[in-house]
């Protein structure tokens, strides 16, 4: 069996929440809770969910920007977040990130040439001339004119700045790009251009993507597989086709119902409406995290937490009553698949 490019196993990230002058009463905020998934070569995996579901925290953990509480992250079978790993520099070079805000993610006092070329100065022994040539070539690849080299971020539009962010991520020839809401702050017309750029670069460079967004229409066109997160946990994983045409978890159905417009050809069956706010990640529900808002919740949902289980269509869902029947041998005792 082929080793996944990226493999995440039982990743947990908690933050300490201080109560003031009584440290023994401090609580933990569970931002990411036992998340496991993998990404294959030249595969695009999308992560979607409401604000506060933990998807961006997960991305920062994978990049080492947040220390993880527990779990493992492996790149090509090697531990990615182990500080004493002798291959850490090379591994980190192969995983790069495009941030959400093209305004805050670029130093306004540095030129575009400096911003894009800095990783080469750190990672390689190339001369200034060689670095300049590589930067100019990459700027052209992402659709920016050579004149951008000596400009500052403030002289560029939002779409151009995000292209700079993409170029900076690509300059060290990574194999995996983590895009955290990479088009969320752009106008709709510019979003389409940047998404097309991502697709073209993937084909040219054999890239894999972890595409994080709250916009399900983006994942419909970009992702091979989709992960739905809720309250720091994965509630459903499936192929693009199955998630959009046969969503099994009521939360996935609600997300699609809220995002699908009248012109869409996606058929999601009976719409599911949810009310109320997402529960606190500090005082988490005992059973299913979605139970307080779920329109089909029953007693077992409140008392027993469902685990991810495989359904007949190959999708995995953490639900006692998924819309797709469970595969043989995967049912949870006490739960009934409908």
C-alpha positions as CSV (number, residue, x, y, z in Angstrom):
1,X,0.0,0.0,0.0
2,X,1.4,3.4,-1.0
3,X,2.5,5.6,1.9
4,X,0.4,8.8,2.1
5,X,2.1,12.1,1.4
6,X,0.8,13.5,4.7
7,X,-0.7,11.4,7.4
8,X,-2.3,12.9,10.5
9,X,-3.2,10.6,13.4
10,X,-5.2,11.5,16.5
11,X,-4.1,15.2,16.5
12,X,-5.2,17.1,19.5
13,X,-4.7,20.8,20.2
14,X,-5.8,22.4,23.5
15,X,-5.3,25.9,24.8
16,X,-5.2,26.8,28.5
17,X,-8.0,29.2,29.5
18,X,-7.1,31.1,32.6
19,X,-9.7,31.9,35.2
20,X,-7.6,34.6,36.8
21,X,-6.0,34.2,40.2
22,X,-7.1,30.6,40.8
23,X,-4.8,28.5,38.4
24,X,-6.2,25.2,39.8
25,X,-9.5,26.1,38.2
26,X,-8.1,26.9,34.8
27,X,-9.9,25.1,31.9
28,X,-8.9,23.7,28.5
29,X,-10.2,24.9,25.2
30,X,-10.3,21.9,22.8
31,X,-9.6,23.5,19.4
32,X,-8.8,20.3,17.6
33,X,-9.9,16.9,19.0
34,X,-8.4,13.6,17.8
35,X,-8.4,14.4,14.1
36,X,-7.0,11.8,11.7
37,X,-6.8,11.9,7.9
38,X,-4.3,11.5,5.1
39,X,-3.4,13.2,1.8
40,X,-2.1,11.4,-1.3
41,X,0.2,12.4,-4.0
42,X,-1.3,15.1,-6.3
43,X,-4.6,15.0,-4.3
44,X,-6.6,17.9,-3.1
45,X,-8.3,17.4,0.3
46,X,-10.7,20.1,1.4
47,X,-11.7,21.0,4.9
48,X,-15.0,22.9,5.6
49,X,-17.0,23.9,8.6
50,X,-18.4,26.9,10.4
51,X,-16.1,29.6,11.9
52,X,-14.6,28.2,15.2
53,X,-14.7,24.5,14.0
54,X,-10.9,24.3,14.3
55,X,-9.9,24.1,10.6
56,X,-7.5,27.0,10.7
57,X,-6.0,25.9,14.0
58,X,-5.4,22.5,12.4
59,X,-3.5,24.1,9.6
60,X,-1.3,26.1,11.9
61,X,-0.6,22.9,13.9
62,X,0.5,21.1,10.7
63,X,2.9,24.0,9.9
64,X,4.4,23.9,13.4
65,X,3.1,27.4,14.1
66,X,1.1,26.0,17.1
67,X,2.7,23.2,19.1
68,X,0.4,20.2,19.1
69,X,-0.9,18.7,22.4
70,X,-0.7,15.1,21.2
71,X,-0.9,13.0,18.1
72,X,1.4,12.5,15.1
73,X,1.9,14.2,11.8
74,X,4.0,12.3,9.2
75,X,5.2,13.5,5.8
76,X,6.2,10.6,3.5
77,X,6.3,8.4,6.5
78,X,8.6,10.6,8.5
79,X,7.7,12.6,11.6
80,X,7.1,16.2,10.6
81,X,6.7,17.9,14.0
82,X,9.6,16.2,15.9
83,X,12.1,18.9,16.8
84,X,15.1,16.5,17.0
85,X,14.4,15.0,13.6
86,X,17.6,15.4,11.4
87,X,15.4,15.6,8.3
88,X,13.1,18.3,9.7
89,X,14.5,21.1,7.5
90,X,13.9,19.2,4.3
91,X,10.5,18.0,5.4
92,X,9.4,21.5,6.4
93,X,10.6,22.8,3.0
94,X,8.2,20.3,1.3
95,X,5.1,21.7,3.2
96,X,4.3,25.4,2.6
97,X,1.3,27.6,3.4
98,X,-0.7,30.3,1.7
99,X,-2.3,32.4,4.3
100,X,-5.8,33.9,4.3
101,X,-5.1,37.6,4.4
102,X,-2.9,38.8,1.5
103,X,-2.6,42.2,3.3
104,X,-1.3,41.1,6.7
105,X,0.8,38.1,5.5
106,X,3.2,40.3,3.6
107,X,5.7,42.7,5.2
108,X,4.8,46.1,3.8
109,X,8.4,47.4,4.1
110,X,9.9,44.7,1.9
111,X,9.8,44.5,-1.9
112,X,8.1,41.6,-3.7
113,X,11.5,40.3,-4.9
114,X,12.7,40.2,-1.3
115,X,9.6,38.5,0.1
116,X,9.6,35.8,-2.5
117,X,13.3,35.3,-2.6
118,X,13.9,35.1,1.2
119,X,13.3,31.3,1.5
120,X,16.0,30.7,-1.2
121,X,18.5,32.7,0.8
122,X,17.7,30.6,3.9
123,X,17.4,27.2,2.3
124,X,20.0,27.3,-0.5
125,X,23.5,28.7,-1.4
126,X,22.3,30.3,-4.6
127,X,23.9,33.7,-5.6
128,X,21.8,36.9,-5.7
129,X,21.7,36.7,-9.5
130,X,20.4,33.1,-9.4
131,X,17.8,34.0,-6.8
132,X,16.6,37.0,-8.8
133,X,16.2,34.8,-12.0
134,X,14.2,32.2,-10.1
135,X,12.0,34.8,-8.5
136,X,11.3,36.5,-11.8
137,X,10.5,33.1,-13.4
138,X,8.1,32.3,-10.6
139,X,6.4,35.7,-10.7
140,X,5.7,35.0,-14.4
141,X,4.3,31.5,-13.5
142,X,1.8,33.0,-11.1
143,X,0.7,35.7,-13.5
144,X,2.6,38.7,-12.2
145,X,4.7,41.1,-14.5
146,X,8.5,41.4,-14.0
147,X,7.9,45.0,-12.8
148,X,6.4,43.6,-9.6
149,X,9.8,42.5,-8.5
150,X,10.8,46.0,-7.1
151,X,7.3,47.0,-5.9
152,X,6.0,46.9,-2.4
153,X,2.9,45.1,-1.3
154,X,1.0,48.3,-0.9
155,X,1.3,49.0,-4.6
156,X,-0.5,45.7,-5.6
157,X,-4.2,44.7,-5.6
158,X,-5.6,42.0,-3.3
159,X,-5.5,39.4,-6.0
160,X,-1.9,40.3,-6.9
161,X,-0.8,40.1,-3.3
162,X,-2.3,36.6,-3.0
163,X,-0.4,35.6,-6.1
164,X,2.7,36.8,-4.3
165,X,1.8,34.6,-1.3
166,X,1.4,31.7,-3.7
167,X,4.8,32.4,-5.3
168,X,6.5,32.7,-1.9
169,X,5.1,29.3,-1.0
170,X,6.2,27.7,-4.3
171,X,9.7,29.1,-4.4
172,X,11.3,26.2,-2.5
173,X,9.5,23.6,-4.7
174,X,7.2,22.0,-2.0
175,X,5.1,18.9,-2.6
176,X,2.2,20.0,-0.4
177,X,0.5,23.4,-0.1
178,X,-1.8,24.2,2.8
179,X,-4.2,27.0,1.7
180,X,-6.0,28.5,4.6
181,X,-9.0,30.4,3.3
182,X,-6.7,31.6,0.5
183,X,-9.5,33.2,-1.6
184,X,-11.9,34.3,1.2
185,X,-10.8,38.0,1.2
186,X,-10.9,38.3,-2.6
187,X,-13.6,39.6,-4.9
188,X,-15.6,36.8,-6.6
189,X,-14.1,37.5,-10.0
190,X,-10.6,37.4,-8.6
191,X,-11.4,34.3,-6.6
192,X,-12.0,32.4,-9.9
193,X,-8.7,33.6,-11.3
194,X,-6.7,32.5,-8.2
195,X,-8.5,29.1,-8.0
196,X,-7.7,28.5,-11.7
197,X,-4.1,29.4,-10.9
198,X,-4.1,26.8,-8.1
199,X,-5.4,24.2,-10.5
200,X,-2.9,25.0,-13.2
201,X,0.0,24.9,-10.8
202,X,-1.1,21.6,-9.4
203,X,-1.0,20.1,-12.9
204,X,2.3,21.6,-13.8
205,X,4.1,20.8,-10.5
206,X,2.3,17.7,-9.3
207,X,1.3,19.5,-6.1
208,X,-1.0,18.2,-3.4
209,X,-3.3,20.6,-1.6
210,X,-5.0,20.9,1.8
211,X,-7.6,23.5,1.0
212,X,-9.3,25.0,4.0
213,X,-12.4,27.1,3.4
214,X,-15.9,27.9,4.7
215,X,-17.1,28.2,1.1
216,X,-18.4,24.8,-0.1
217,X,-18.7,26.0,-3.7
218,X,-14.9,26.3,-3.7
219,X,-14.4,22.8,-2.6
220,X,-16.9,21.5,-5.1
221,X,-14.6,22.6,-7.9
222,X,-11.2,22.0,-6.2
223,X,-11.3,19.0,-3.9
224,X,-11.0,15.3,-4.6
225,X,-12.0,14.4,-1.0
226,X,-13.8,16.6,1.6
227,X,-13.5,16.7,5.4
228,X,-16.4,18.3,7.3
229,X,-15.4,19.5,10.8
230,X,-17.5,20.6,13.7
231,X,-16.4,21.7,17.1
232,X,-12.8,20.6,16.5
233,X,-13.7,17.1,15.3
234,X,-14.2,15.4,11.9
235,X,-17.9,14.5,11.4
236,X,-17.7,13.3,7.8
237,X,-15.1,12.4,5.2
238,X,-15.9,11.4,1.7
239,X,-15.2,11.9,-2.0
240,X,-16.4,15.1,-3.6
241,X,-19.2,13.1,-5.4
242,X,-20.5,11.5,-2.3
243,X,-20.4,14.5,-0.1
244,X,-22.3,16.7,-2.5
245,X,-24.8,14.1,-3.7
246,X,-25.2,11.8,-0.7
247,X,-24.2,13.6,2.4
248,X,-24.6,11.3,5.4
249,X,-24.3,13.5,8.4
250,X,-27.0,16.0,9.3
251,X,-24.5,18.8,9.8
252,X,-23.1,18.2,6.3
253,X,-26.6,18.3,4.9
254,X,-27.3,21.6,6.7
255,X,-24.1,23.1,5.3
256,X,-24.9,22.1,1.8
257,X,-28.5,23.3,2.2
258,X,-27.3,26.7,3.2
259,X,-24.7,27.0,0.5
260,X,-26.5,25.5,-2.5
261,X,-28.2,28.0,-4.8
262,X,-31.2,27.5,-7.1
263,X,-28.9,27.1,-10.2
264,X,-27.0,24.3,-8.7
265,X,-27.4,20.7,-10.0
266,X,-26.5,19.2,-6.6
267,X,-29.3,17.1,-5.2
268,X,-29.1,16.8,-1.4
269,X,-32.5,15.4,-0.7
270,X,-34.4,16.6,2.3
271,X,-33.0,19.9,3.6
272,X,-31.8,20.1,7.2
273,X,-32.2,23.3,9.1
274,X,-30.1,23.9,12.2
275,X,-30.6,26.6,14.8
276,X,-28.6,28.1,17.7
277,X,-24.8,28.6,18.1
278,X,-22.0,26.1,18.1
279,X,-21.4,24.9,21.7
280,X,-18.4,26.1,23.7
281,X,-15.1,24.2,23.0
282,X,-14.4,24.5,26.7
283,X,-17.6,22.8,28.0
284,X,-18.1,20.3,25.2
285,X,-21.3,18.1,25.0
286,X,-20.9,14.7,26.5
287,X,-22.3,12.8,23.6
288,X,-22.3,13.9,19.9
289,X,-20.9,17.4,19.6
290,X,-23.7,18.3,17.1
291,X,-26.5,16.9,19.3
292,X,-27.6,20.2,20.9
293,X,-28.4,21.6,17.4
294,X,-29.3,18.4,15.5
295,X,-32.9,18.2,14.3
296,X,-32.8,14.3,14.4
297,X,-31.0,13.9,17.7
298,X,-32.3,11.1,20.0
299,X,-31.4,10.1,23.6
300,X,-28.3,8.1,22.5
301,X,-26.9,11.1,20.8
302,X,-26.8,13.1,24.1
303,X,-25.2,10.3,26.1
304,X,-22.9,8.4,23.7
305,X,-20.4,10.0,21.3
306,X,-20.4,8.4,17.8
307,X,-17.2,7.3,16.3
308,X,-16.3,7.7,12.6
309,X,-17.5,4.6,10.8
310,X,-17.6,3.5,7.2
311,X,-20.8,3.6,5.3
312,X,-22.0,1.7,2.3
313,X,-20.8,4.4,-0.1
314,X,-17.3,4.5,1.4
315,X,-17.9,7.7,3.2
316,X,-17.0,7.9,6.9
317,X,-19.4,9.7,9.3
318,X,-19.6,10.2,13.0
319,X,-23.3,9.9,13.4
320,X,-25.6,7.4,15.1
321,X,-28.3,7.9,12.5
322,X,-26.5,8.7,9.1
323,X,-28.6,9.2,6.0
324,X,-26.5,6.5,4.3
325,X,-26.6,2.9,5.7
326,X,-23.5,1.7,7.6
327,X,-21.3,-0.8,5.9
328,X,-21.5,-4.4,7.3
329,X,-19.6,-4.8,10.5
330,X,-19.2,-1.0,11.2
331,X,-22.4,-0.3,13.2
332,X,-22.0,1.0,16.7
333,X,-23.8,-1.0,19.3
334,X,-27.1,0.7,20.3
335,X,-27.3,2.8,17.1
336,X,-29.6,2.3,14.2
337,X,-28.7,3.3,10.7
338,X,-31.6,4.7,8.7
